[in-house]
């Protein structure tokens, strides 16, 4: 970038980049969301404007009912046994998977916490220091691991939902660009 510049010219170019007296570009008259709302939908538009507040999935993926009306009417089991894999059910089931994962993590938390405390108490009769250490370690490690497991579960489910949203958007884009 600065190849062929003398050291003085190079330092001078740095001062241009960090010069606080350079004029700041003017701010627009209105925020972008207000400008988009005031522009309105183009004439002849068949799909309603996207409103994030009314999005049931809250993934930022606009849903148009125009092309998806037959797919919305299809039942869960029809989508489940769709052998062509044109209908995605993962987004519908993400909350169920998350709930099942939370229940499994909670059961594991309770089992490991009770076993750790019972094991620590049983160690108190043999070696007091080892028993106290086991109880303290259980009270610190089990909740920490459970918390990390909940975060990992959430990340994984969000990643899968994002991939499915990308696939749905790609399919919609491909349908709209076909001649």
PyMOL commands that set and color helices and strands:
alter all, ss='L'
color gray80, all
select helices_A, chain A and resi 7-17+32-39+52-54+65-73+76-80+90-126+128-177
alter helices_A, ss='H'
color red, helices_A
deselect
rebuild
show_as cartoon
